[in-house]
Every structure is written in structure tokens, then in C-alpha cells.
Amino acid sequence: TSSNTSSEGTSRITRDSELQETATTAYFFYNKELVMATKHAAVMKFDQMHTDGFRKKRTFDHENVNRFIGMSLDGPQILSIWKYCSRGNLT
């Protein structure tokens, strides 16, 4: 189990050692909620249009859609963070 504190110092991210990490996914607890991280191999550069899109995704909430939490850009690997859904996803 490992943990990190976000730049705000209030959120806690803890790795979930119970779920299997793969080459493309990892699982964490974020504010006591299970989340899934998709690993991205490419270096990404985001412009204002991408940033606005991420902001819209964060505010979208529907019971049939996994909630987008955000992006982790400052670690050793770029991650997109999504609320975990035990039923799987469409990708």
C-alpha cells in the first residue's frame, strides 16, 4: 500500500493492493472512494480546448456513465482517473 497527498494537501490517494494492476490500469482509493486509473504511454500536451473538455467531463454525472475524476500529469506516468465500476466499461 502506498499513499500520496495532492497539491492541495487535503485529498489522499492510496493504492488498492487487493485489485490486480495491469499494464494499462491501476486502482486507487481517492477520498475513500475506489477509482480506476488508465495509464497512457504517450506524452500529452493539452491546450485550452482540451482543458475545457476535461472540465465538462468532471461535471457530467449520470448513473450509467463512469464519472471522470481528472488527470494525473506530474507522476512518472500520465493517468486518467475514473470512478471504479465493478460492472466494467465499454472500452
N, CA, C and O atoms as CSV, one atom per row, in Angstrom:
chain,resi,resn,atom,element,x,y,z
A,1,THR,N,N,0.849,-1.186,0.000
A,1,THR,CA,C,0.000,0.000,0.000
A,1,THR,C,C,0.884,1.235,0.000
A,1,THR,O,O,1.824,1.323,0.790
A,2,SER,N,N,0.599,2.178,-0.865
A,2,SER,CA,C,1.329,3.438,-0.885
A,2,SER,C,C,0.328,4.564,-0.892
A,2,SER,O,O,-0.829,4.374,-1.266
A,3,SER,N,N,0.773,5.751,-0.476
A,3,SER,CA,C,-0.148,6.886,-0.475
A,3,SER,C,C,0.588,8.153,-0.823
A,3,SER,O,O,1.793,8.271,-0.604
A,4,ASN,N,N,-0.154,9.108,-1.373
A,4,ASN,CA,C,0.369,10.408,-1.745
A,4,ASN,C,C,-0.618,11.464,-1.315
A,4,ASN,O,O,-1.816,11.199,-1.212
A,5,THR,N,N,-0.124,12.657,-1.064
A,5,THR,CA,C,-1.004,13.773,-0.767
A,5,THR,C,C,-1.030,14.681,-1.978
A,5,THR,O,O,0.014,14.962,-2.566
A,6,SER,N,N,-2.212,15.147,-2.360
A,6,SER,CA,C,-2.330,16.014,-3.528
A,6,SER,C,C,-1.718,17.367,-3.242
A,6,SER,O,O,-1.341,17.661,-2.107
A,7,SER,N,N,-1.621,18.199,-4.283
A,7,SER,CA,C,-1.036,19.520,-4.123
A,7,SER,C,C,-1.839,20.393,-3.163
A,7,SER,O,O,-1.282,21.305,-2.551
A,8,GLU,N,N,-3.153,20.125,-3.018
A,8,GLU,CA,C,-3.949,20.886,-2.069
A,8,GLU,C,C,-3.697,20.417,-0.638
A,8,GLU,O,O,-3.979,21.145,0.315
A,9,GLY,N,N,-3.170,19.209,-0.486
A,9,GLY,CA,C,-2.872,18.691,0.835
A,9,GLY,C,C,-4.077,18.119,1.549
A,9,GLY,O,O,-3.948,17.700,2.699
A,10,THR,N,N,-5.246,18.081,0.922
A,10,THR,CA,C,-6.442,17.593,1.593
A,10,THR,C,C,-6.881,16.226,1.109
A,10,THR,O,O,-7.458,15.467,1.888
A,11,SER,N,N,-6.631,15.881,-0.142
A,11,SER,CA,C,-7.058,14.604,-0.693
A,11,SER,C,C,-5.965,13.572,-0.488
A,11,SER,O,O,-4.778,13.890,-0.554
A,12,ARG,N,N,-6.363,12.354,-0.241
A,12,ARG,CA,C,-5.411,11.286,-0.047
A,12,ARG,C,C,-5.643,10.217,-1.100
A,12,ARG,O,O,-6.774,9.776,-1.303
A,13,ILE,N,N,-4.575,9.799,-1.770
A,13,ILE,CA,C,-4.659,8.752,-2.778
A,13,ILE,C,C,-3.900,7.551,-2.241
A,13,ILE,O,O,-2.720,7.655,-1.905
A,14,THR,N,N,-4.575,6.408,-2.159
A,14,THR,CA,C,-3.969,5.196,-1.632
A,14,THR,C,C,-4.140,4.084,-2.646
A,14,THR,O,O,-5.238,3.872,-3.161
A,15,ARG,N,N,-3.060,3.373,-2.936
A,15,ARG,CA,C,-3.123,2.263,-3.893
A,15,ARG,C,C,-3.895,1.112,-3.257
A,15,ARG,O,O,-3.708,0.804,-2.080
A,16,ASP,N,N,-4.769,0.475,-4.051
A,16,ASP,CA,C,-5.530,-0.680,-3.591
A,16,ASP,C,C,-4.772,-1.940,-3.988
A,16,ASP,O,O,-4.714,-2.283,-5.169
A,17,SER,N,N,-4.200,-2.623,-3.023
A,17,SER,CA,C,-3.400,-3.812,-3.311
A,17,SER,C,C,-4.277,-5.041,-3.547
A,17,SER,O,O,-3.762,-6.072,-3.979
A,18,GLU,N,N,-5.576,-4.968,-3.282
A,18,GLU,CA,C,-6.478,-6.093,-3.487
A,18,GLU,C,C,-6.815,-6.310,-4.957
A,18,GLU,O,O,-7.055,-7.447,-5.364
A,19,LEU,N,N,-6.840,-5.246,-5.768
A,19,LEU,CA,C,-7.189,-5.357,-7.178
A,19,LEU,C,C,-5.924,-5.477,-8.015
A,19,LEU,O,O,-4.910,-4.848,-7.713
A,20,GLN,N,N,-5.986,-6.272,-9.053
A,20,GLN,CA,C,-4.830,-6.538,-9.893
A,20,GLN,C,C,-4.500,-5.348,-10.790
A,20,GLN,O,O,-5.348,-4.887,-11.554
A,21,GLU,N,N,-3.280,-4.858,-10.696
A,21,GLU,CA,C,-2.821,-3.809,-11.603
A,21,GLU,C,C,-2.363,-4.469,-12.896
A,21,GLU,O,O,-1.734,-5.527,-12.876
A,22,THR,N,N,-2.686,-3.834,-14.025
A,22,THR,CA,C,-2.276,-4.364,-15.322
A,22,THR,C,C,-1.365,-3.362,-16.011
A,22,THR,O,O,-1.015,-2.332,-15.435
A,23,ALA,N,N,-0.986,-3.665,-17.238
A,23,ALA,CA,C,-0.128,-2.752,-17.995
A,23,ALA,C,C,-0.863,-1.466,-18.352
A,23,ALA,O,O,-0.228,-0.440,-18.595
A,24,THR,N,N,-2.196,-1.509,-18.388
A,24,THR,CA,C,-2.962,-0.333,-18.805
A,24,THR,C,C,-3.836,0.271,-17.711
A,24,THR,O,O,-4.384,1.357,-17.902
A,25,THR,N,N,-3.984,-0.403,-16.565
A,25,THR,CA,C,-4.848,0.118,-15.497
A,25,THR,C,C,-4.221,-0.066,-14.120
A,25,THR,O,O,-3.384,-0.944,-13.909
A,26,ALA,N,N,-4.646,0.779,-13.197
A,26,ALA,CA,C,-4.278,0.659,-11.780
A,26,ALA,C,C,-5.490,1.100,-10.971
A,26,ALA,O,O,-6.356,1.810,-11.482
A,27,TYR,N,N,-5.555,0.689,-9.732
A,27,TYR,CA,C,-6.699,1.001,-8.878
A,27,TYR,C,C,-6.215,1.689,-7.614
A,27,TYR,O,O,-5.205,1.298,-7.029
A,28,PHE,N,N,-6.949,2.725,-7.194
A,28,PHE,CA,C,-6.591,3.521,-6.034
A,28,PHE,C,C,-7.844,3.861,-5.247
A,28,PHE,O,O,-8.961,3.748,-5.753
A,29,PHE,N,N,-7.646,4.279,-4.005
A,29,PHE,CA,C,-8.710,4.908,-3.242
A,29,PHE,C,C,-8.431,6.398,-3.251
A,29,PHE,O,O,-7.333,6.825,-2.895
A,30,TYR,N,N,-9.407,7.192,-3.652
A,30,TYR,CA,C,-9.317,8.648,-3.680
A,30,TYR,C,C,-10.450,9.185,-2.830
A,30,TYR,O,O,-11.620,8.989,-3.157
A,31,ASN,N,N,-10.112,9.863,-1.737
A,31,ASN,CA,C,-11.116,10.344,-0.779
A,31,ASN,C,C,-12.050,9.217,-0.363
A,31,ASN,O,O,-13.267,9.395,-0.314
A,32,LYS,N,N,-11.473,8.053,-0.061
A,32,LYS,CA,C,-12.188,6.865,0.417
A,32,LYS,C,C,-13.118,6.244,-0.622
A,32,LYS,O,O,-13.989,5.448,-0.271
A,33,GLU,N,N,-12.944,6.596,-1.890
A,33,GLU,CA,C,-13.753,6.044,-2.968
A,33,GLU,C,C,-12.826,5.315,-3.940
A,33,GLU,O,O,-11.766,5.830,-4.294
A,34,LEU,N,N,-13.229,4.111,-4.374
A,34,LEU,CA,C,-12.413,3.332,-5.299
A,34,LEU,C,C,-12.451,3.964,-6.684
A,34,LEU,O,O,-13.525,4.247,-7.215
A,35,VAL,N,N,-11.273,4.187,-7.269
A,35,VAL,CA,C,-11.162,4.764,-8.605
A,35,VAL,C,C,-10.237,3.890,-9.446
A,35,VAL,O,O,-9.401,3.154,-8.920
A,36,MET,N,N,-10.405,3.988,-10.763
A,36,MET,CA,C,-9.569,3.263,-11.710
A,36,MET,C,C,-8.754,4.275,-12.502
A,36,MET,O,O,-9.281,5.298,-12.940
A,37,ALA,N,N,-7.492,3.994,-12.684
A,37,ALA,CA,C,-6.619,4.867,-13.464
A,37,ALA,C,C,-6.229,4.151,-14.748
A,37,ALA,O,O,-5.757,3.015,-14.718
A,38,THR,N,N,-6.429,4.819,-15.866
A,38,THR,CA,C,-5.977,4.305,-17.154
A,38,THR,C,C,-4.607,4.906,-17.428
A,38,THR,O,O,-4.441,6.125,-17.395
A,39,LYS,N,N,-3.628,4.051,-17.698
A,39,LYS,CA,C,-2.263,4.505,-17.950
A,39,LYS,C,C,-2.114,4.890,-19.420
A,39,LYS,O,O,-2.600,4.192,-20.310
A,40,HIS,N,N,-1.437,6.006,-19.659
A,40,HIS,CA,C,-1.203,6.488,-21.017
A,40,HIS,C,C,0.295,6.532,-21.281
A,40,HIS,O,O,1.046,7.140,-20.518
A,41,ALA,N,N,0.726,5.893,-22.353
A,41,ALA,CA,C,2.154,5.803,-22.662
A,41,ALA,C,C,2.677,7.060,-23.342
A,41,ALA,O,O,3.847,7.405,-23.177
A,42,ALA,N,N,1.850,7.739,-24.088
A,42,ALA,CA,C,2.290,8.912,-24.856
A,42,ALA,C,C,2.351,10.155,-23.974
A,42,ALA,O,O,1.585,10.296,-23.021
A,43,VAL,N,N,3.261,11.036,-24.304
A,43,VAL,CA,C,3.325,12.340,-23.644
A,43,VAL,C,C,2.244,13.210,-24.275
A,43,VAL,O,O,2.166,13.331,-25.497
A,44,MET,N,N,1.421,13.809,-23.440
A,44,MET,CA,C,0.301,14.587,-23.943
A,44,MET,C,C,0.489,16.061,-23.645
A,44,MET,O,O,0.976,16.436,-22.578
A,45,LYS,N,N,0.103,16.881,-24.589
A,45,LYS,CA,C,0.084,18.331,-24.379
A,45,LYS,C,C,-1.350,18.787,-24.567
A,45,LYS,O,O,-2.000,18.445,-25.555
A,46,PHE,N,N,-1.835,19.559,-23.616
A,46,PHE,CA,C,-3.230,19.975,-23.633
A,46,PHE,C,C,-3.330,21.473,-23.863
A,46,PHE,O,O,-2.611,22.258,-23.245
A,47,ASP,N,N,-4.230,21.861,-24.763
A,47,ASP,CA,C,-4.496,23.275,-24.973
A,47,ASP,C,C,-5.791,23.648,-24.241
A,47,ASP,O,O,-6.356,22.820,-23.526
A,48,GLN,N,N,-6.250,24.860,-24.412
A,48,GLN,CA,C,-7.440,25.339,-23.712
A,48,GLN,C,C,-8.679,24.514,-24.061
A,48,GLN,O,O,-9.527,24.286,-23.199
A,49,MET,N,N,-8.796,24.068,-25.303
A,49,MET,CA,C,-9.932,23.257,-25.716
A,49,MET,C,C,-9.974,21.934,-24.944
A,49,MET,O,O,-11.044,21.509,-24.508
A,50,HIS,N,N,-8.816,21.279,-24.771
A,50,HIS,CA,C,-8.753,20.040,-24.001
A,50,HIS,C,C,-9.102,20.294,-22.538
A,50,HIS,O,O,-9.848,19.527,-21.929
A,51,THR,N,N,-8.564,21.365,-21.981
A,51,THR,CA,C,-8.825,21.699,-20.583
A,51,THR,C,C,-10.310,21.936,-20.356
A,51,THR,O,O,-10.867,21.483,-19.355
A,52,ASP,N,N,-10.953,22.641,-21.275
A,52,ASP,CA,C,-12.398,22.867,-21.173
A,52,ASP,C,C,-13.165,21.548,-21.261
A,52,ASP,O,O,-14.152,21.354,-20.551
A,53,GLY,N,N,-12.715,20.647,-22.127
A,53,GLY,CA,C,-13.346,19.335,-22.249
A,53,GLY,C,C,-13.236,18.527,-20.972
A,53,GLY,O,O,-14.202,17.888,-20.554
A,54,PHE,N,N,-12.054,18.549,-20.340
A,54,PHE,CA,C,-11.880,17.850,-19.066
A,54,PHE,C,C,-12.802,18.427,-17.997
A,54,PHE,O,O,-13.389,17.686,-17.208
A,55,ARG,N,N,-12.925,19.732,-17.974
A,55,ARG,CA,C,-13.794,20.401,-17.001
A,55,ARG,C,C,-15.252,19.954,-17.191
A,55,ARG,O,O,-15.953,19.696,-16.212
A,56,LYS,N,N,-15.700,19.864,-18.432
A,56,LYS,CA,C,-17.069,19.409,-18.718
A,56,LYS,C,C,-17.253,17.951,-18.308
A,56,LYS,O,O,-18.293,17.589,-17.758
A,57,LYS,N,N,-16.249,17.112,-18.572
A,57,LYS,CA,C,-16.339,15.700,-18.180
A,57,LYS,C,C,-16.441,15.555,-16.671
A,57,LYS,O,O,-17.188,14.709,-16.181
A,58,ARG,N,N,-15.697,16.371,-15.923
A,58,ARG,CA,C,-15.740,16.290,-14.454
A,58,ARG,C,C,-17.110,16.639,-13.902
A,58,ARG,O,O,-17.511,16.097,-12.872
A,59,THR,N,N,-17.832,17.527,-14.560
A,59,THR,CA,C,-19.139,17.937,-14.046
A,59,THR,C,C,-20.271,17.032,-14.526
A,59,THR,O,O,-21.373,17.090,-13.982
A,60,PHE,N,N,-20.017,16.196,-15.537
A,60,PHE,CA,C,-21.053,15.303,-16.046
A,60,PHE,C,C,-21.257,14.155,-15.073
A,60,PHE,O,O,-20.296,13.496,-14.678
A,61,ASP,N,N,-22.501,13.912,-14.683
A,61,ASP,CA,C,-22.803,12.846,-13.735
A,61,ASP,C,C,-24.085,12.145,-14.166
A,61,ASP,O,O,-25.141,12.771,-14.253
A,62,HIS,N,N,-23.993,10.849,-14.436
A,62,HIS,CA,C,-25.148,10.044,-14.821
A,62,HIS,C,C,-24.914,8.636,-14.285
A,62,HIS,O,O,-23.779,8.160,-14.279
A,63,GLU,N,N,-25.960,7.974,-13.842
A,63,GLU,CA,C,-25.824,6.654,-13.224
A,63,GLU,C,C,-25.296,5.587,-14.170
A,63,GLU,O,O,-24.776,4.571,-13.708
A,64,ASN,N,N,-25.412,5.784,-15.476
A,64,ASN,CA,C,-24.941,4.800,-16.445
A,64,ASN,C,C,-23.578,5.130,-17.055
A,64,ASN,O,O,-23.142,4.458,-17.989
A,65,VAL,N,N,-22.905,6.153,-16.537
A,65,VAL,CA,C,-21.614,6.569,-17.073
A,65,VAL,C,C,-20.607,6.660,-15.928
A,65,VAL,O,O,-20.881,7.279,-14.900
A,66,ASN,N,N,-19.430,6.033,-16.113
A,66,ASN,CA,C,-18.377,6.147,-15.102
A,66,ASN,C,C,-17.942,7.601,-14.997
A,66,ASN,O,O,-17.687,8.250,-16.012
A,67,ARG,N,N,-17.857,8.110,-13.787
A,67,ARG,CA,C,-17.533,9.513,-13.565
A,67,ARG,C,C,-16.039,9.763,-13.776
A,67,ARG,O,O,-15.200,9.032,-13.251
A,68,PHE,N,N,-15.719,10.795,-14.544
A,68,PHE,CA,C,-14.336,11.216,-14.773
A,68,PHE,C,C,-13.895,12.050,-13.575
A,68,PHE,O,O,-14.545,13.039,-13.236
A,69,ILE,N,N,-12.795,11.662,-12.932
A,69,ILE,CA,C,-12.277,12.373,-11.762
A,69,ILE,C,C,-11.254,13.418,-12.187
A,69,ILE,O,O,-11.284,14.543,-11.688
A,70,GLY,N,N,-10.343,13.066,-13.105
A,70,GLY,CA,C,-9.331,14.014,-13.549
A,70,GLY,C,C,-8.132,13.320,-14.155
A,70,GLY,O,O,-8.162,12.123,-14.442
A,71,MET,N,N,-7.071,14.096,-14.345
A,71,MET,CA,C,-5.833,13.602,-14.935
A,71,MET,C,C,-4.695,13.787,-13.933
A,71,MET,O,O,-4.648,14.781,-13.208
A,72,SER,N,N,-3.792,12.831,-13.902
A,72,SER,CA,C,-2.563,12.943,-13.131
A,72,SER,C,C,-1.438,13.120,-14.132
A,72,SER,O,O,-1.100,12.198,-14.874
A,73,LEU,N,N,-0.857,14.318,-14.145
A,73,LEU,CA,C,0.148,14.648,-15.153
A,73,LEU,C,C,1.557,14.777,-14.588
A,73,LEU,O,O,2.516,14.865,-15.355
A,74,ASP,N,N,1.707,14.789,-13.261
A,74,ASP,CA,C,3.010,15.086,-12.670
A,74,ASP,C,C,3.752,13.865,-12.136
A,74,ASP,O,O,4.834,14.015,-11.566
A,75,GLY,N,N,3.211,12.679,-12.300
A,75,GLY,CA,C,3.883,11.477,-11.823
A,75,GLY,C,C,4.765,10.871,-12.899
A,75,GLY,O,O,4.969,11.474,-13.953
A,76,PRO,N,N,5.291,9.677,-12.637
A,76,PRO,CA,C,6.145,9.024,-13.630
A,76,PRO,C,C,5.371,8.562,-14.861
A,76,PRO,O,O,5.965,8.271,-15.899
A,77,GLN,N,N,4.038,8.495,-14.743
A,77,GLN,CA,C,3.208,8.070,-15.868
A,77,GLN,C,C,1.931,8.909,-15.878
A,77,GLN,O,O,1.387,9.232,-14.822
A,78,ILE,N,N,1.458,9.258,-17.069
A,78,ILE,CA,C,0.215,10.031,-17.187
A,78,ILE,C,C,-0.957,9.093,-16.966
A,78,ILE,O,O,-1.023,8.019,-17.564
A,79,LEU,N,N,-1.892,9.502,-16.096
A,79,LEU,CA,C,-3.056,8.691,-15.765
A,79,LEU,C,C,-4.332,9.493,-15.948
A,79,LEU,O,O,-4.378,10.673,-15.599
A,80,SER,N,N,-5.368,8.865,-16.491
A,80,SER,CA,C,-6.706,9.442,-16.428
A,80,SER,C,C,-7.442,8.664,-15.340
A,80,SER,O,O,-7.409,7.434,-15.319
A,81,ILE,N,N,-8.103,9.380,-14.443
A,81,ILE,CA,C,-8.717,8.781,-13.254
A,81,ILE,C,C,-10.231,8.773,-13.416
A,81,ILE,O,O,-10.838,9.803,-13.708
A,82,TRP,N,N,-10.833,7.605,-13.225
A,82,TRP,CA,C,-12.269,7.407,-13.372
A,82,TRP,C,C,-12.824,6.704,-12.139
A,82,TRP,O,O,-12.125,5.910,-11.510
A,83,LYS,N,N,-14.064,6.988,-11.794
A,83,LYS,CA,C,-14.722,6.263,-10.712
A,83,LYS,C,C,-14.791,4.798,-11.113
A,83,LYS,O,O,-15.118,4.476,-12.256
A,84,TYR,N,N,-14.486,3.922,-10.184
A,84,TYR,CA,C,-14.476,2.490,-10.474
A,84,TYR,C,C,-15.905,1.983,-10.635
A,84,TYR,O,O,-16.802,2.360,-9.881
A,85,CYS,N,N,-16.099,1.123,-11.631
A,85,CYS,CA,C,-17.394,0.486,-11.865
A,85,CYS,C,C,-17.153,-1.010,-11.923
A,85,CYS,O,O,-16.451,-1.488,-12.814
A,86,SER,N,N,-17.724,-1.759,-10.987
A,86,SER,CA,C,-17.494,-3.194,-10.927
A,86,SER,C,C,-18.108,-3.933,-12.115
A,86,SER,O,O,-17.749,-5.081,-12.380
A,87,ARG,N,N,-19.028,-3.290,-12.831
A,87,ARG,CA,C,-19.663,-3.926,-13.992
A,87,ARG,C,C,-18.825,-3.787,-15.250
A,87,ARG,O,O,-19.212,-4.320,-16.290
A,88,GLY,N,N,-17.711,-3.105,-15.202
A,88,GLY,CA,C,-16.848,-2.945,-16.365
A,88,GLY,C,C,-17.186,-1.686,-17.146
A,88,GLY,O,O,-17.975,-0.854,-16.696
A,89,ASN,N,N,-16.581,-1.554,-18.323
A,89,ASN,CA,C,-16.832,-0.390,-19.171
A,89,ASN,C,C,-16.909,-0.816,-20.622
A,89,ASN,O,O,-16.723,-1.990,-20.944
A,90,LEU,N,N,-17.179,0.131,-21.491
A,90,LEU,CA,C,-17.370,-0.175,-22.904
A,90,LEU,C,C,-16.095,-0.195,-23.718
A,90,LEU,O,O,-16.126,-0.588,-24.885
A,91,THR,N,N,-14.959,0.221,-23.137
A,91,THR,CA,C,-13.727,0.271,-23.911
A,91,THR,C,C,-12.970,-1.026,-23.877
A,91,THR,O,O,-11.906,-1.136,-24.486
